[in-house]
Amino acid sequence: MFEFVIDATSGAARVGSLNLPHGVVETPVFMPVGTQGTVRALSPNDLRSAGATLVLANTYHLHVRPGEEVVAKLGGLHRFMGWDRPLLTDSGGFQVFSLEGFRRVDEAGVEFQSHVDGGRRTLTPERAMEIQWVLGADIAMAFDHVVPGGADEPTARDAMERTLRWLDRCAKRHQELSERRSQSDRPTVRQTLWPILQGGVHLALREEGLRRICDMRPWTGLAIGGLSVGEPKPVMYDMLERLEPKLPALPRYLMGVGFPEDLVAAVERGVDLFDCASRRPATAGPDVRLRDLHDVFPRLPAPPVRGRGAAGTPAPVATQRALPDPARRGNAGRDPAERLRPLGRGVAPPLPPIGLNMYDLSVLLFAPSGQQGMGGWLVFQMVAIFGIFYFLIIRPQRKQQERHRQLLASLQRGDRVVTSGGIIGEVIHLKDDEVTVKSGESRLIVLRSNIANILNRSVEASTSAAPPKSQ
């Protein structure tokens, strides 16, 4: 278990296979990021159809909401996600250290303020191991101290030294959990722990950290952290190229890298695994916005069919349907409904006729008492059902939408925000429907509608003030 076999090489690039408890992962591989136990806009069957074999989930976000205990009660993270293939969980270090101004670091761990409820929480190396063990991923990551890409040598050394001390504590706690499991009737091996190499952009620190990690104990994999966090890309490429001859023959995981050109450059330098949050998918090209029906409907899945997916759940068959555009040559004068109607009937077959016209319906609903018997009672039932539906679903949704609209309208430069994808940062520029957010040393452009919450002030306070001027 956890064996890594290199099948072929070309220079520093490798092709291999990694044996994990939930399956074999062929490398090089990109891991889609399921921040809160789901990859945005994709179902587990979508991921399987796309060829994903290893998915990353976020320890920090799952700990804050819904909590690892809830996930455990629902059968563990694999069952919680409906995913039967391998999983990797990060330690939460990157997310915690991105909460600048909302966290306090000491040797014990990190105390931080939750972006969900504002409560104070503490994450230590031991606690990070316990959370990941409960979640039950195939690969757990050590708790590390992350610094910006442009950090000077003393700052980078301090983070590297703390990361190594925390790694020793992570390894001891993970070993205790593994030995406790081995004394039960269940399988003795369920999860492996991978260390994270820090050191910033300073090669001497990286080499020293790598040597000390390898001297600690045998590992089944190695992660390279602290890159792609604001330093120029040529610096990252040069660091990988200089490190590659000294890296052990283990699976090598470059954390937080997902741009296509970066994947190619890193594979050429001997890296095997990658991940990146959904701010830009790894396979994306230029931004594409679908505006017309002929752009949308060809991408709709086919109607669901009876069958069993890889996880034993009903699975739709995803195919592409090419529907003609009425405005294009050869389709002029055609009614789009002629094409859409079969699609709709395939998804939801029409109800059988009941032989009831509008006159019959009016008699049934409004006939005087004694003639049709149940008219008044039926009206009362319909009104009651509508009232329940309105007050329990429609009205709360409208209030939530109005609060979110007020939140977006109150955005100002300097606000500390969290996006719907879990990225935390500071607003540095506003332009129409786009917001520039600084997270660490990185600058990201996100849609204004993707801002989920403001962390440094309440929405009520912001909406009571005058609307901010456009930046």
C-alpha positions in Angstrom: 0.0 0.0 0.0 1.2 3.6 -0.8 3.7 2.2 -3.3 4.9 4.5 -6.0 6.2 3.0 -9.3 7.9 5.1 -12.0 6.9 3.5 -15.3 8.8 5.8 -17.7 11.0 8.9 -17.7 11.9 11.6 -20.2 14.6 13.8 -18.7 13.3 14.8 -15.3 9.7 14.1 -16.3 8.2 10.9 -14.9 5.1 8.8 -15.6 4.1 6.6 -12.7 1.4 5.0 -10.6 0.6 5.6 -6.9 -1.2 2.8 -5.1 -3.7 4.2 -2.5 -6.4 2.5 -0.3 -9.2 3.7 -2.6 -7.5 3.0 -6.0 -4.5 3.6 -8.2 -3.6 7.1 -9.3 -1.6 7.5 -12.5 0.8 10.4 -12.5 1.3 13.2 -13.5 -2.2 14.1 -12.1 -4.1 17.3 -11.4 -6.4 17.2 -8.3 -9.7 19.0 -8.6 -10.3 21.0 -5.3 -13.4 20.1 -3.4 -13.1 22.9 -0.8 -16.1 22.0 1.3 -16.5 18.4 0.2 -17.6 19.2 -3.3 -16.0 20.4 -6.5 -18.0 23.5 -7.6 -20.5 22.8 -10.4 -19.4 19.2 -10.8 -21.0 16.0 -9.4 -18.9 12.9 -8.6 -20.1 11.3 -11.8 -19.0 14.5 -13.7 -15.5 14.1 -12.1 -15.3 10.4 -13.1 -16.4 11.2 -16.6 -13.7 13.8 -16.8 -11.1 11.2 -15.7 -10.4 12.6 -12.2 -8.8 9.9 -10.0 -7.7 12.0 -7.0 -9.6 14.9 -5.4 -8.4 17.4 -2.7 -10.6 18.5 0.2 -9.9 21.4 2.6 -9.4 20.6 6.2 -9.9 24.1 7.4 -13.2 24.6 5.7 -14.6 21.2 6.6 -13.6 21.8 10.3 -15.3 25.1 10.4 -18.4 24.0 8.6 -20.0 21.4 8.9 -17.3 20.0 11.3 -15.4 16.8 11.1 -17.8 15.1 13.6 -20.7 15.7 11.3 -18.8 14.2 8.4 -17.8 11.2 10.5 -21.4 10.6 11.5 -22.3 10.6 7.8 -19.8 7.8 7.1 -16.6 9.7 6.5 -15.5 12.1 3.8 -15.7 9.6 0.9 -19.3 8.8 1.7 -20.1 12.4 2.5 -18.9 13.4 -1.0 -20.2 10.3 -2.8 -16.7 9.8 -4.1 -15.2 6.2 -4.1 -11.7 7.1 -5.4 -8.7 8.5 -3.5 -8.8 11.7 -1.5 -6.1 14.0 -0.2 -6.8 16.6 2.5 -4.6 19.6 3.1 -3.7 20.6 6.7 -5.5 24.0 6.7 -2.2 25.8 7.1 -2.5 28.0 4.0 -6.1 29.0 4.8 -5.2 29.8 8.4 -2.1 31.9 7.5 -4.1 33.8 4.9 -6.3 35.2 7.8 -3.8 38.0 8.3 -5.0 40.2 11.2 -7.4 37.5 12.4 -4.8 35.0 13.7 -2.1 34.6 16.3 0.8 32.2 15.8 2.9 30.7 18.5 4.9 27.5 19.0 1.7 25.6 20.0 -0.2 26.4 16.9 -2.4 29.0 15.4 -5.4 30.7 17.0 -7.7 32.3 14.5 -11.1 33.8 14.0 -13.6 31.7 12.0 -14.8 33.4 8.8 -18.2 31.7 9.3 -19.3 32.6 12.8 -16.5 34.9 14.1 -15.6 32.4 16.9 -12.1 31.9 18.1 -10.6 28.5 17.2 -7.1 26.9 17.6 -5.4 24.6 15.1 -2.3 22.7 16.3 -0.3 20.1 14.5 -1.9 17.4 16.6 -5.4 18.8 16.0 -4.8 18.9 12.2 -3.9 15.2 12.3 -6.9 14.3 14.3 -9.3 16.2 11.9 -7.8 14.6 8.8 -7.8 11.2 10.5 -11.6 11.5 11.2 -12.2 12.7 7.7 -10.5 9.6 6.4 -8.6 10.8 3.3 -6.0 8.5 1.7 -3.3 11.2 2.1 -3.0 13.7 4.9 -0.8 16.7 4.8 1.4 18.0 7.7 0.6 21.3 9.3 3.0 23.9 8.0 3.8 27.6 8.3 3.3 29.4 5.0 5.0 32.8 4.2 4.6 35.0 1.1 6.8 34.3 -1.9 8.8 37.5 -1.4 9.8 36.7 2.2 13.4 37.5 3.2 15.8 34.9 4.5 15.2 35.3 8.2 11.4 35.2 7.8 11.6 32.1 5.5 14.0 30.4 7.9 11.7 31.0 10.9 8.8 29.5 8.9 10.9 26.5 7.8 12.1 25.8 11.3 8.6 25.9 12.8 7.3 23.7 9.9 10.0 21.1 10.8 9.1 21.2 14.5 5.4 20.9 13.7 6.2 18.1 11.3 7.7 16.0 14.1 4.6 16.6 16.2 2.3 15.7 13.2 4.2 12.5 12.6 4.1 11.4 16.3 0.3 12.1 16.5 -0.4 10.4 13.2 1.6 7.3 14.4 -0.4 7.2 17.6 -3.7 7.2 15.6 -2.4 4.5 13.2 -1.3 2.3 16.1 -4.7 2.7 17.8 -6.3 1.6 14.6 -4.0 -1.4 14.3 -5.2 -2.7 17.6 -8.8 -2.9 16.3 -10.3 -5.5 14.0 -10.2 -3.0 11.0 -7.4 -2.8 8.4 -4.1 -1.7 9.9 -3.3 0.9 7.2 -5.8 3.5 6.1 -4.0 6.8 5.7 -0.5 8.1 5.0 1.1 11.4 6.0 3.2 13.6 3.6 5.6 16.3 4.8 5.7 19.8 3.3 9.0 21.4 2.3 9.2 25.2 3.0 12.0 27.7 2.6 10.6 30.4 0.3 12.7 31.3 -2.7 16.0 30.6 -0.9 17.7 27.5 -2.3 19.9 26.9 0.7 16.9 26.8 3.0 15.1 24.4 0.7 18.1 22.0 0.6 18.5 22.1 4.3 14.8 21.5 4.9 14.8 18.6 2.5 17.8 16.9 4.2 16.2 17.2 7.6 12.8 15.9 6.4 14.5 12.9 4.8 16.5 12.2 8.0 13.3 12.2 10.2 11.8 8.9 8.9 10.8 7.2 5.7 8.0 9.0 3.8 5.6 7.8 1.1 5.5 11.2 -0.6 6.7 14.8 -0.4 4.9 18.2 -1.0 6.6 21.4 -2.1 4.9 24.3 -0.5 5.5 28.1 -0.4 5.7 28.5 -4.2 3.2 30.1 -6.4 2.4 32.5 -3.6 3.4 35.8 -5.2 7.0 35.2 -6.5 7.6 35.6 -10.3 7.1 32.4 -12.2 10.7 32.2 -13.5 11.8 32.1 -9.9 9.4 29.2 -9.2 10.7 27.3 -12.3 14.3 27.9 -11.4 13.7 26.7 -7.8 12.1 23.5 -9.1 14.9 22.9 -11.5 17.6 23.3 -8.9 15.7 21.1 -6.4 14.9 18.3 -8.7 18.3 16.5 -8.6 18.2 16.4 -4.8 14.6 15.2 -4.4 14.0 11.6 -3.4 12.2 9.1 -5.7 8.9 9.8 -4.1 5.6 11.2 -5.4 6.2 15.0 -5.6 3.3 17.3 -5.0 3.6 21.0 -6.0 0.9 22.7 -3.9 -1.5 25.4 -5.3 -0.3 25.3 -8.9 -2.9 24.9 -11.6 -2.3 27.1 -14.7 -1.7 25.0 -17.7 1.7 26.4 -18.6 2.8 25.9 -15.0 1.7 22.2 -15.1 3.8 21.6 -18.2 6.8 23.4 -16.8 6.6 21.6 -13.5 6.2 18.2 -15.1 9.4 18.9 -17.1 11.1 19.5 -13.7 10.0 16.2 -12.2 6.7 17.1 -10.3 3.9 14.5 -10.2 0.8 16.0 -8.5 -0.9 19.4 -8.6 -3.9 21.2 -7.3 -5.5 24.6 -7.6 -8.7 26.2 -6.3 -11.5 27.0 -8.8 -10.5 30.6 -9.3 -9.3 29.3 -12.6 -9.5 25.7 -13.6 -6.4 24.0 -14.7 -7.8 23.2 -18.2 -9.3 26.6 -18.8 -8.4 28.8 -21.7 -9.7 32.4 -22.2 -12.8 33.3 -20.2 -16.0 32.2 -21.9 -19.4 33.6 -21.0 -22.4 31.7 -22.4 -25.2 34.1 -23.4 -27.2 32.5 -26.2 -29.4 29.4 -26.1 -27.5 27.8 -28.9 -24.4 28.0 -26.7 -26.1 26.6 -23.6 -28.3 23.8 -24.8 -25.7 21.7 -26.6 -24.0 21.4 -23.2 -27.0 20.0 -21.4 -26.7 16.4 -20.3 -28.9 13.8 -21.8 -32.0 12.7 -19.8 -31.1 10.4 -16.8 -31.3 6.7 -17.4 -31.6 3.8 -15.0 -28.2 2.5 -14.1 -25.6 2.3 -11.5 -22.7 4.7 -11.2 -19.2 3.8 -10.0 -20.2 4.5 -6.4 -23.4 2.5 -6.6 -25.7 5.5 -7.0 -28.1 6.3 -9.9 -26.0 7.9 -12.6 -27.0 10.1 -15.6 -25.3 9.5 -18.9 -23.6 12.7 -20.0 -23.6 13.3 -23.8 -23.6 16.4 -26.0 -26.7 17.4 -27.8 -26.3 19.6 -30.9 -29.4 21.7 -31.2 -29.6 23.9 -34.3 -29.7 27.7 -33.9 -32.9 29.1 -35.6 -30.9 32.1 -36.8 -28.4 30.1 -38.7 -28.7 29.1 -42.4 -31.0 26.2 -43.0 -32.9 26.7 -39.7 -34.7 29.9 -40.5 -38.4 29.7 -39.6 -38.1 26.7 -37.3 -39.6 26.9 -33.9 -37.0 26.3 -31.2 -39.7 24.6 -29.1 -39.8 21.7 -31.6 -36.3 20.8 -30.4 -36.7 21.7 -26.8 -40.0 19.8 -26.3 -38.5 16.3 -26.8 -35.6 17.2 -24.5 -38.1 18.3 -21.8 -40.2 15.2 -22.2 -37.1 13.0 -21.9 -36.2 14.6 -18.6 -39.7 14.7 -17.2 -42.4 12.8 -19.2 -45.7 14.6 -19.5 -48.4 13.7 -17.0 -51.3 11.5 -18.2 -54.5 13.4 -19.1 -57.1 13.6 -16.3 -60.1 14.8 -18.4 -60.5 18.0 -16.4 -61.2 21.3 -18.2 -61.2 24.8 -16.7 -65.0 24.8 -16.2 -64.8 21.5 -14.2 -62.0 23.0 -12.2 -63.9 26.1 -11.3 -66.9 24.0 -10.2 -64.7 21.8 -8.1 -63.1 24.7 -6.4 -65.9 27.2 -5.9 -69.1 25.2 -6.0 -71.5 26.1 -3.1 -71.4 23.8 -0.1 -73.3 20.6 -0.6 -73.1 20.5 -4.4 -69.5 19.2 -4.9 -68.7 18.6 -1.2 -65.0 19.3 -1.0 -64.7 22.6 -2.9 -64.1 24.9 0.1 -61.8 22.4 1.8 -59.7 22.1 -1.4 -59.3 25.9 -1.6 -58.2 26.0 2.0 -55.7 23.3 1.4 -54.2 25.1 -1.6 -54.0 28.4 0.2 -52.4 26.7 3.2 -49.8 24.9 1.1 -49.0 28.1 -0.8 -48.6 30.0 2.5 -46.3 27.4 4.0 -44.2 27.4 0.8 -44.0 31.2 0.7 -43.1 31.7 4.4 -40.6 28.8 4.7 -38.9 29.0 1.3 -39.6 32.0 -0.8 -39.6 34.7 1.8 -36.3 33.6 3.5 -34.6 33.3 0.1 -35.7 36.8 -0.7 -34.4 38.1 2.6 -31.1 36.3 2.0 -30.8 37.7 -1.5 -31.5 41.2 -0.2 -28.8 40.9 2.5 -26.3 39.7 -0.1 -27.3 42.5 -2.4 -26.7 45.0 0.4 -23.4 43.4 1.2 -22.2 43.7 -2.4 -23.3 47.3 -2.6 -21.4 48.2 0.6 -18.0 46.8 -0.6 -15.2 49.2 -0.1 -11.4 49.1 -0.6 -9.7 47.7 2.4 -12.6 45.3 3.3 -11.5 41.8 4.4 -13.7 39.4 2.4 -14.1 35.7 1.8 -15.3 34.5 -1.6 -17.7 31.7 -2.3 -14.7 29.5 -3.2 -13.2 30.0 0.3 -10.4 32.5 -0.7 -9.8 35.1 1.9 -8.2 38.4 1.1 -8.4 42.2 1.1 -10.3 44.3 -1.5 -7.9 46.6 -3.3 -9.9 47.6 -6.3 -13.6 47.8 -7.4 -14.7 48.0 -11.0 -18.3 47.5 -12.1 -19.0 43.8 -11.4 -15.4 42.8 -10.8 -13.4 43.0 -7.5 -9.6 42.7 -7.2 -8.7 40.8 -4.0 -5.2 40.5 -2.5 -4.7 37.1 -0.8 -1.2 36.9 0.6 1.0 38.1 -2.2 -1.4 37.1 -5.0 -3.9 39.3 -6.6 -7.1 37.8 -7.9 -10.0 39.2 -10.0 -13.3 37.8 -9.0 -16.9 38.6 -9.8 -18.6 40.9 -7.3 -21.4 38.3 -6.9 -18.8 35.7 -5.7 -18.1 37.7 -2.6 -19.7 35.7 0.2 -19.1 37.7 3.3 -17.2 40.8 4.8 -15.1 39.8 7.8 -13.9 43.1 9.2 -17.3 44.8 9.6 -21.0 44.0 9.8 -23.3 44.4 6.8 -25.8 46.3 8.8 -23.2 48.9 9.8 -22.1 49.2 6.2 -25.6 49.6 4.7 -26.6 52.2 7.3 -23.8 54.5 6.0 -23.7 56.3 2.7 -23.0 54.1 -0.3 -19.3 53.9 -1.1 -18.1 55.8 -4.2 -17.1 53.7 -7.1 -13.4 53.0 -7.1 
